[in-house]
């Protein structure tokens, strides 16, 4: 086993050199030869002296990302009272208290109204605070991805220090399994490969070397490793050149922190609706106040009257109803492996028009799998996917030696599942795939390794692009080689044709190379496998890796998930555009995109990160508009954010999927960020609004379907809630213009309807299941309002019928008493009975209204009156509560009500059923208008 030892040489010889710490932005260390790295970074081959490290730590700060500053809880709670609904209601409550103080004599109902309005605001604030208290913790989670301890050279000796204590110039020791603690320049590397997925999104490990590189930047340099990435194989010594926010990881942190939290379409719509409802309520209240003053009514009584009108127009229960309805959607999605962290994100899914999806782990299984083996003139399929050795090779005997050699020439280990987990690979995933294929061919690799012990090796070399091992078998030495097809072919002189080695002629060599190219064009990663016998012990690498016998080629891939194609097709039917955005190679990306149905044309538009850099915003917008099927490959976090922003400029609602830290900025910037729960990093999960517990794209399609149902249901209960506002307002307006001196319904009664009778049915409407054709419709336009013309017309239609009914009941009751309008007082029994009839009439008509709004076109009787039992129970609860308010003396004094007779209830039931009857007639006409015409009808 190779070891890394401290070396004498360049660097600090006098600790006082630390008085002037090296700058955080220094020379391009990747372009330097290893010996020159130490003086450039103010380091030494023996490591930093401890006192120098302490001084640099004091000068530059700890190697940690800053903790995200969270708003104090009191500020989060205070923010709940800045909503326009809350401001209007708070102002109304304060003015009502003032009115109570100015009244003479004082009416208890006025202070009850003020307290009730304040309680409504507090209830809504409590719900909003509970929803938002768990704020974004992206920065803290980024810190959690960094290891806590690392091995360094200090004072010429190996030592273990906290990662936070690392400084520029420190010499870090790395080996397989370590997480890189800072951005470092390699000065010594042996068989080193790292997984850069957290930074670049690339799914395959990449090799690293200590040699000078002229890549142009540290991220692309092959002699640099970066904070948050993982060492897969080998060992190395590296010098720290960037810490904390100066690292690539820190750059991603800054992008994530700077990305504004996007408001969902529903948030924007509710804010728009709140402004207009509040302004309308204020305007109508002021108008009626101005109308009543000249009639001789007192200022205070006129104000209380106007306040009652404002309360009638503001749907006090809407925020609470909306939050709880969204929470029901969250619960439904959780049952389908989609965990939604923010309630408003539920509806945003239903509005999605573009999905920018990652490849590895989302569309694929993130498990390399050998799918095809070529052994001179024969192809052999390999079944089964993933690291579980379940499956078989179509004809294992001709390829047994190929797989045996490939598996022996590997350092990975296959780990069986523990505690219900999946099979895993320790080491390089490509080598793990070869081990699984060998097991599928019936090889017991433990026995094979015992029969052919390794006596020497030549590790993978990034220049030669192959590795070789030497094994003792039957008293002889056998060399086994695997690597890039062309590199192995160039070292082969013979070919195994299934029976015996034959000469590798030019034609045979060209055929093998063509086969490798064909497999690579299909998106497979191809390795060639060769061997030869050696007459002596392991020697020079050039000597050992010559005159090889080609055994064949192995093609492998990260297989797509089986369910993804169906989910992609469902999204296409729903009018959702899918764009693959990945850090992988274009050939690999296109192959996977074709397999899952994202790409169906012969020549899709494929753009790399370098290509995006060459486009300005206008050209990018044109590309997005003109490219039908678009694949974006080799992209950086900045590229992903830029693409998301470009789509949003086109008024698209963008969902972004991702699993790595490099995806976090785009996840946060998107309208809806979707992170992987099983394979994703903590930072991705924290930056996203939704987490897929099963990592499958299928869950996105299901979530979109449920999100669309949520939006439909929100519209249903908006029609339900606002239509009765007309029923509450119309009697007040009628009383004003007919000269009736009192309000037909008090503000406290309005609150009782809004919060006591309406909330539960609205919640039950929010639980309606999705309609059967919800995924066969295009996404709703981003600019479409919740209060669309169709919604407003239906509100006016149903609310108008309610209004006529309760107005007729009220004026019939007060008119039949024979008492002149001017003689009515608040304590008159007839007046109390009349306002009780109005309140009960609205409650009963709302019961039938809830049944009507369940469907847009289909008859509710065909859908099933009892198919939503929660709605029936909620409506009956509201009626029962109304009965309690009517009959219980304590509540009679609070709400100023009177007991109703059996005849009253019968009359109110007949009047209340009118909205349902009228809406059934409207639906019948609508169905008739859209019914298919009989054959031959040319009307």
N, C-alpha and C positions, 0 to 999 in steps of 0.2 A: 504494500500500500504506500502510495506516495505521501510524503509529509512536507509541510511548509515550515522552514526554520528561519529565525531572525537572521538577517544578513547585516554585515557592516557596510557602510558606504556613505551615500549622499545624505544631506539633510542638516538638521539642527545640531550644532556642536556646543552652542552656548545658550543656556536657558534665557538669557536676557534678550535674545532675538524676539521673544514673545511680546516685548514691549510694543512692537509695531505688528499687530496681527495681520496676516495676509487678507487682502480684500475678499469679500464674498463673490465678487465677479472678477475672475482672474483670467489667466491664459487658457487657450483651448487645449485642455490637457489631453484630449483624445488624440491630438495630432503629435504628441510628444512620444519619444522612445521611453520605455519603462524607467531607465535610470534617471531621466530628466524630469520625471513626474514629481519626485520627492522635493527637490529644491523649488520647483514651481509652486508647490502647495505649502511650502514651509514645513515639510515633514522630514522624516528620516527612515531609513530601512530598519532601524531598531525601534521605531515607534517614537511617539512624543514623550518627553519628560513629563511627569505628573504635574509639576508646577506650571509648565507651559500650557498644558491642557486646561488647567484651572483658569489661567489668565485669559485664554481664548474663549472659554465658556462664559466668563464674566463679560468679555468684550462683545461677543456675538449672540449670546443667549442660548437657551437650551434647544436641543434638537427635538422639538415637539411643535405640533400645530396648535395655534391658539384655540382656546375653548370658545365655542360660539356663545356670544352674549345673548342670554334669553331675557325676554321681558319679565319683570317681576309679576307675580300672580295678581297683585292688586291692579297693575296696569292692564293685564289681559281682561280682568273683570270689568275695569272701567271702560275698556274699549267696547264692551257689549252695549253700553248706553249711548254710543255715538251713532247708532243706526237711526235713520230718519223716522222709522216707525216709533222707536223708543223715545226720540226727542219730542215728537208730537204728543205722545201719550204722557210723558213726564210733564210737559208744559201744561197739558190739559189737567193733570192731577193737581199741579201747583196752583193753577188758576181756580180750580174748583175749591181747594182749601181756602183760597182768598175769598171766593164768593160766599162760602159758608161763614167766614168771619164777618162779612159785610151784611149778611142777611138779617132781616128783622121782620118777623121772628125767624129764628134759625130752623131749617128743616133737617131732620136727621138723615134723610135720604141723600142730601148733598154731600155730607162727609162720608157716607157709605160709598157713594160714587167715587169720590176722590181716593179713598183707600183701595177700592176695587181696581181702579185704573193703575195705581202704583203697584199693586200685587201682580197685575198682568205683566208689567214691565220687568219686575223682579223675576217672575217665572221664566220669561223668555231669556233674560240675561243669564240665569242659572243654567239653562239648557245649552246656550251658546258657549258659555265658559267651560262647561264640562266637555263639550265637543272639541274645543280648541286648546285646552290646557296642555296637552301633550304636543308641544311645538316641535319644529324641526330640530333634530340633533345631528345633522350631517357632519359638522366639524368634529364633534366628539367621537363619532363612529369612525371617521377617517383615522383618528388617533389610535383607536382600538386595533386597527389593522397593522400597526407598527409593532415589532417585537419589543419586549421590555428589557431584555439583556442581550449583550453581544460580546464576542471575543475580539480583543484588540491587543496590540503590542504597546505596552507602556513601560518606560524605563528599561527597555531592552528585553523585557520578559512578557510572556503571554499573560493576559489578565481578562477578567470578565467585568464589564461595567454596565450601568444602566444606559439604555439607548439615548436617553435625554442628555447624557454627558458627552456624547460624541461631538467632536469639533473638526473643523477643516484641518487636514494633515494627518488625522488618525489613520493608523494601519489596521484594517479589519480583516479577520480570518473568516472565510466562508466555506461551508461544505453542504452536501446534499441535505435537504430538509430545512435549511435556514431561510428566514425571510430577511431580505436585504434591509439594513437599518437606516441607510442614507444613500445619497447619490455618490457613487464611488468609481474611481478609475482603476481598472485591473492592472497590476504590475506583475502578477504571476497567476497562471491559470492552467489547470490540468483537467481535461475532459469536462469542461464546464458548460452546462446548459441551464438556461433560466426560463421561467414562464413569465412573460411580460403581459399576460392578459389583463391584469389590474390597471396597467398603464396604457397599453396600445389596443387591447381587444383581440390580439392574435391568439388563436387557439393552440398553436403548436409551439413546443419549446424551441428556443433559438440558442445556437452555440455562441460562446463568448471566448475571446482571445485577449492576450495582453499586448499584442503588437500594436504599433501606431496605426491610426486610422484617419483618413481624410474625408470622413462622411459629411462634414459640414455642420453637424450639431451633435450634442451629447446623446440625444435620444436615439439617433440612428447609428451612433458609433458602436462597433462590435466589441470595443474594449471598455464599455461603461455598463454598470448595473445600477438599478434605481430603487429607491425606497419603495417598499410595499410589494416588490416582486419576489418570486420564490426560486431558490436554487433547486434544480431537479437532479442533476448529476454532477459529479466532480467536486473539486475543491479549488480555492483561489485565495490570493491575498490581494487586497485593494486598498487604495488610499481615498479617504473621504474628500470630495471637492465641493459638496453642497449639503447643507443641513436645513431642517425645518422648512420654512416657506420658500427657500431658494431652490428646493428640489422640484423634480417633475411632479411628484405627488403633491407638493405644496402649491404648484401652479394649478393643478386640478382643484385643490381646496379653494383657491381664490376664485376660480371660475364658478364653482358651486355656490360659494358664499355670495358672489356678486349677482348670480342669476336671480332675477325677480320672481317671486312666487306668482304664477299666473292665476288670474281669476277664472273660474270655470264659467261656461255659458250660463249656467243656472244662477251663479252669484251675480253676474252682470244683469240678468233678467230680473231677479228679485230686487236688486238695487234700483233698477229703472222703474219697476212697478211700485216700489215703496215711495219713491219721489213723487210719482204722479198721483197715487192714492192719497198721500199726505197733503199734497197741494190742493187736490180736489176737495178733500174734507175741509181744509182750512178755508178755501174760497166759498164753499156752500155755507159753512157755518157763519162766516162773516156776512154773507149776503142775507141770510135769514135773520141774523141779529139786527142788521140794518132795516129789514122789512118790518120787524116786530116793534122796534122802538117807537115809530110814529103812531102805532095803534093804541098807545097809552099803557102798554106793559112796562113794568119796572125794569130798570137797567140790569139789576142782578138776575131777575127771573128771565129776562130775554137772553142774558148771557148763558144761564144754565140750560135754557132751551136750545140755543145754538150749539152748546157743548154736547148736548144729547145727539144732535144731528151729526156732529163730527165723530162721536163715538160709534154711531150707527154705521158710518161709512168706512171706518178703519177696521179691518179684520184682525182683531187683537190675537186671536188664536192661530193666525197663519204661521208665524215663525216656529211656534212649538209643533204645530201639525207638520210643517215641512221637515223639521229636523227628525221627528220620530218616524215619518214616512220614509225618509232616506235611510234611517237606521234599519227599517224593515228590509229595504233593498240590500243593505250591507249583509244582513243575516242570510238572505237568499243566496247572495254571491259566495259567501263563506261556505255554504253547502256544496258549491261547485268549485272549490279549491281556489277562490279568488278572495283575498283578504283586503278589504278597502279600509284605509286608515282615516280618510277624511270623508265625511258624509256627502259633501257637495260633489265629490268625484264620482259618485254613483251615476248621477244624471249625465255628467260629462262623457262617460263612456258611450251612452246612447247617442250623443251628438257627434261622435268621432267620424271624420271623413278621411283621415290618412293615418296609417299605422307605419311608423318607422321601426322596423324590427331588427334586432340583433340576430345573428345566425347561431352561434355556438350555444347550446343549452336551451334555446328557445324553440328553434326549428329542428335542431338536432339533439342527440342524446348526450353530447359532450363525452363520448366514449369511442375512441378509435377502434375500428373493426376491420379485419381483413375480409374482403368480400370476393376477391378473385385472385387466382394463382395461375400463372402461365409457365408451363414447362414444355418447351419445344414442340410446337404444333398443337398443343392441347391447352385448353382453358378449363379450369376446375373452379366451380362455384363453391363458396363457403356460406353456409346458412347460419342464422343466429346473429344477434347484434349485442353490442355491449361487452363488458368484461366477464360476464358469466359464461363459463365454457359449456354452453348448451347450444347444440347445433352440430353440423357435420360438414366434412369436405366431400364433394360429390364423388370423387374417386381418389381416396387418400394414398393408395400405394405408390403411384408415380411421383407424388410430391412429398412423401414422408421424409426423405433425406433433406430436401430443401427446407422444410419446416424444422427439422431437427437441427440443422446447421444454423438457421436463423435464430432459433431459441437459445442454442448454446452460446451464440455470439451476442448475448444480451446481458445487461446488468439489472434489468427490472425484475420485480417479484410480483406475483399474482396473489392477492390477499382475499381469502374467503370472507363472506359477510359475518359481521359480529353484531349481536343485539338487533337483528332485523335489518341491518344496513345492507347496501348493495355490495357486490364484488368490487374491489378496488385494485389499482395498480400502484405499486411503490416504485417510482422511477419514471423513466421516459414512457409516455403513453404509446408511442409507436412500437417500442419493444414489448410493451404489455400486450398489444394487439397480436404480435407474433406468438407470444406465449399461449394466448387463448386459441389461436388457430392450430398450434401444435397439439393442444389438448383435444381439440375437435377431431384431429386426425388420429387420435388414439395413443398419442405419445405420453408417457409418464416421465416428465422432465427431471424429477428428482432421481429416478433410476438412471436416466440418460446422463445426467451430470456426474453421478457416481461412477458410471462406466467409462466416462470420458472426462476426467478431471482437467481443469484448466491449469496449464503450466506457464502461460505467458499471455500477454495482450499488448495490442497497440491501440490506445484509445482513439475515439472519434477525433478526427482532425478537420477543422473547418475548411482547410485548403484542399486536402485530399478528398473530403466528403465521404469518408468510409471509416469503418473500424474493423479490426481483426483480432481473433483470439486463437491461441494455440492449445491443443488438447492432446493428451496421451491416450492412445487407443490401441489396444492389442500390441503393446510394445513399440508402437510407432507414433510419430508426431503428425497431427493433422491440423492444418490451418483453415479456419472458417472465417469468411469475410461477408459483410453486408454493407450496403451504402447506395449512393446515387447511381442510377443505371449506367450512365455514360462513363463514370469514373471506374466502376467495376468492370465494364466491358473492355475498357482500354487496357486492363491488366489480365484479361482472359485470353488464352490461346486455344482452349478446347471448350466443347459444349457437351453436356450429358444429354444424350438423346433418349433416355429411358432404359437403354440396355447397357451402353458403355460410352466412355468419352470419345468424341469424334472431333476432328479439326474444326475450329471456328473460322470458316472461310469468310471472305468479304461479304458474300451474299447472306450467309447466316447471321453475321454480325449486324448487317443492315436490317434484317428482319427482326432481330431482337430489339434493336433501337427503335424501329417503327412501332413495335408492340408497346414499348414503354411510353412512347409519345402518345399513342392512342389512349392508353389508360390514363395518362396525365390530363389529356384533353377532356376526359369525362369527369375530371375533378378528383381523381384518385391520387393519393400519395403513393409513389412507386419506389420500391426498394429492390435492388438486385442482390442475389445471394450466390456465393461461389465458395469453392474449397480447393485444397490440394494437399497431397501428402508431402511431408518434409523429411529429408533424410537425417537432419541434425536437429539440435536444440534450437529454440527461438533465437533469432539473430537480428540483423539489421532489417528495418521495416521494408525498405525497398526490395530486399532480398526475399523476405517472407511473402510479400504481396505481389508476386509475379507468377506467370505461367499458371494462372488459375483456371479451374474448370467451372464454367457457368452452369448453375443448377436451375435458374429460372428467375421469375419476377413475382413479387407479391404486391397487389394493389389494395390499399385500405382507404377508409373514409370514416368520417364521423356521421353515422347513419341518421337520416331524418326520422323524426317521431312518426309513428304510423298514423296517428290521428290528425296530423297537421294538415294534410291535403284536404280533408273534408272541411276543416275549420277555415282554411284559406278560401275554399269555394263558397262557403257561407258568407264570408266577408265580401267577396266579389258580388254575390247576389244582393247584398245589402248596400252596394254602391260605395264600398270603402276601398280606397286605394292602398296597396301594400308596397312599401319600398324597403328593400334590404339595405341595412347600413351596418357594415362589418369592418373589422380590422384585418380580415383574411385576404388571401390572394384572389384576384378576379375569377380565375378558372374555377377555383373551389367554390366561390360564392355562386357563380352562375350554375354550376352543376347541382348544388343543393336547391337553388331557387327553381330549377326545372323539375326536380323530383317532387317538390311540394306544391307545384302549381303556381308559384308567384310569377314565373316566366313561362310564356307559352308561344312567343314569337321566335322566329329564327335569329334575329339580331336585336337583342335588347340594348338599351343604352347603359353602358358600363363606364363609370367615372371613378377615378382614383382620387385620393387626397391631394396628390400633386395637381391633378386636373382641376379640382375645386379651387386650389390656390390661384390658378391662372384665370379664374372667372371673377368679374366684379359682380355686384349685387344684381345689376340689370341682366347680365348674361346668365346668372344663376336662376333668376326668376323665369327667364325665357326657357332655360333648360328644363326646369320643373314643369312648366306649362306644356312644353312640346313633347317631352319624353313620355311615352306611354308606360312602358315597363322599365323601371329605373333601378339599377344596382349601384351602390356607392361602396367602394372597397378601399382598404388601406387608409382609413380615415382616423383622424385624431379627435379628442374631445371638442376642440374648437370647431372642427368641421361639422360634427354632429349638431352642435348648438346653432351653427350658421344655417344648416339645412332646415332645422326646426323653425327658426325665425323666418326663413324664406317661405315656407309653407304657410306660416301664420300671417305673413304679409298678404297672402292670397285669400285670407279669411277662412282658411282651413282649420278645423279642430284636430289637433295633432296628438296622437298617443305614441309614446316612445317606450320600447322595451330595452332592457339591459340588465347585466349582472355584475359588471366590474366597476371599480372606482372611476375608470375612464368614462363610464356612461352617466355618472352622477350629475354633471352639469346639464346634459341634455334632458335627463329625467326630470330635473327640477324646472327647467325652462319650458317643458312641454305643457300642453293643456292637461294631459293626464300621463303621469309617469308610471310605468309598469315594471316592477323589478322581480327577479327570480327569488323564490323563497328557499329552495333546496340548495342550489349551487351559487346563488348570488352572494356578493359581498355585503357586509353590514352597511357600508356607505350607500350602495345602490338601494337597498331596502329602505333606508331612512330618507333618501332624497325622493322616493317615489310615493305616489298616492295609493297605489295598489300593489300588492305582492301576490304573485302566483305561487301557491303552496306546492304545486306539482310541476312548476317550470314549463308548462305546456302552452303552446299557442292556442290550443283548443279552448283553454279557459278564457282567453281574450274574447273569442267569438261568443261564448256563453255569456260573458259579462256584458258585451255590447247588447246582446238580446235583452238581458235583464235591465240594462240601463235605459234602453228605449222604452221598456214597459214602465219604468219609473217615471219617465217624462210624460207618457200618456196618462198615467195615474195622477200625476201632479195637475195636469190640465183638468182631469175629472173633478178633483176636489177643489180646484180653483173655481170652476163653474158652480160647484155645489156651495162653496163659501160665499162667493160674491153675489150669487143670485138672490140669496135671502137678505143681503144688504139693501136691495131694492125694495123688498118686502118690508123692511124696517123703516126706510127713508120715506116711502110713498105716503103712509098715513100721517107722518109729521108734516110733510109738505102740504098734504090735503087739509090738515087742521089749520095750518097757517093761512092758507088762501080762502078758507071758508069762515074764518073768524072764530074757530073754536079756541078757547083760551088756554087749554092744557095740552100736553103732549100725549098722543095716543099710545106711546110706549116710552118708558123711562130709560135713561142710560144704564141704570143698574139691571133692568130687564134685558137690555141689549147684551150686556156683558154675560148675563146668565145664559143667553142663547149661544153667544159666540164661544164661550168656554165650557159651558155645562152640557149643551145639547149637540153642538156641531163638531167638536173636536174628535170624538170617537167615531162617528160615521165617516168623517174625512179620513181618519187613519185606516178605517176598513176599506175605503175606496183606494187608498194607497197600497193595499195588499192585493189588489186584483191581479190575477195571473196575466202573463203576456198574451196578446192576441196571436192567433195562429200564423198570420202573414207579416208579423212585425219585422222579420229579416228579409222580406221580399220588397221592402220599400227603400227608397234612397234616404240617406241621412237628411235630417231637417236642415234647412239653410241656417248658417251661423247667425244671420241677421233676423231670423224669424222670431217674433215676440211670443212670450207665453200668452199674452193677450192679443192673439191674432184676430183678424176680423171675424173668423168663424167662431172663435171662443166668445168674443164680445156679443155677437148676435145671439148665441145660445144663452148667455147670461141674461141678456135683455128679454129674450123670449120666456125663459122659465121664471125669471124674477118678476117680469111684468104680470104674469098670470098670478103668482103669489100675491103681488101688491094689490091687484084688483080684488082678490078674494078677501084679504084681511081688511082692506079699506071698506068693502061692502059690509062685512060683519060688524066692524066698529061703528060706522055711521048708522047702520040699521038698529044697533042696540041703543045708542044714545038718542037717536031720533025717535024710536018707539016709546021712550020713557015720557015724552011730552014735555020735558024740561027744556027751557030755552038755553041755547049755548052759553049765553053770558052768565047764567046762574050756576053753572057747574063749578064745584070746588074739588080740591084734591081728595077730600075725605068723603065725597059723595059716593054711596055704595054702587050706584049705576056706573059712575066713572071707573071705579075699581074693577067692576065686572067687565067693563068694556076693554080696559087695557089688559086684563087677564085673557080675554078672548083673543086679542091681537097676539100676545106672546104665545099662547097655546096654538093659535092658527099657524103661526110661522113654524113652530116646532113640528107640528103634524105635516104641514106641506113640505118641510124639509125631509121628512121620512120618505115621502113619495118621490121627492126630487132626487134623493140619493139613488133610488131604484132607476130613475130615468137616465141619469148621467153615466150609468155603468157601461152603456154601449152607445156608439155614435150612430150606427145604422141598423144593427140587428135588434129585433124586438127583445126586450128584457124577459118576456115570457118564454121566448125560444132559448135564450141564454140560461134561463132557470132562475126563478125568483129566489130560491133558497140555495143557489150555488155559491153564494158568499154569506155563510151564516153569521160571520162577524158583523156584517153590515146590518142584518136584521136585528141582531142583539143590541148593537149600538143605537140603532134608531128607537127601539123599544125602551132602552135605558133613558134616552132623552125625553120620551113621552112620560115615562114614570117619574122622572125628575120634575117635569112640568106639573104633574099631578101633586107631587109633594109640595111644590111651591104654592099651588092653589089651595091645598087643604090644611097644611100645618100652620097653626097660628103664628109661631115664631117667624117662619119664613114669609107669612102674609104681611107681617109688619115690616120686614126688610124690603120686600119687593112691591109692597103696596097692592097686593093681589086680593082676590075674592074667590070663594069656592065655585066651581062650575057644576052645572047639572048634567044629567045623562043626555038631555036634549042638546045641550051645548056641545058636548063631545061628538054627538052624531052629526050635527051641522058642520063642525070643524073638520070632521073626517071627510065628508062629502066635498067641502070646499078644498081641502088639502090634496085630494086625489086629482084635482084638475090639472096640475102640471104634468103628472105621469100620463094621463089620458091624452092631453094635447101633444106631448112629445111622442107618444106612440103613433099618433096620426102623422106627425112630421116625418118619423122614420119610415112609415109605410109609403108615403109619397116619395121619399128619397130612394127607397128600394125600387119602387116602380119606375122611377126616372132612370135608374142605372141598370135595370133588369135587361138581360139579352133579349133582342127582338126575335120573334118567330121567323123561321126561314121563309123568305119571300116577301116579308114586310119591308116596304121601301119608304115608309113614312120619314 
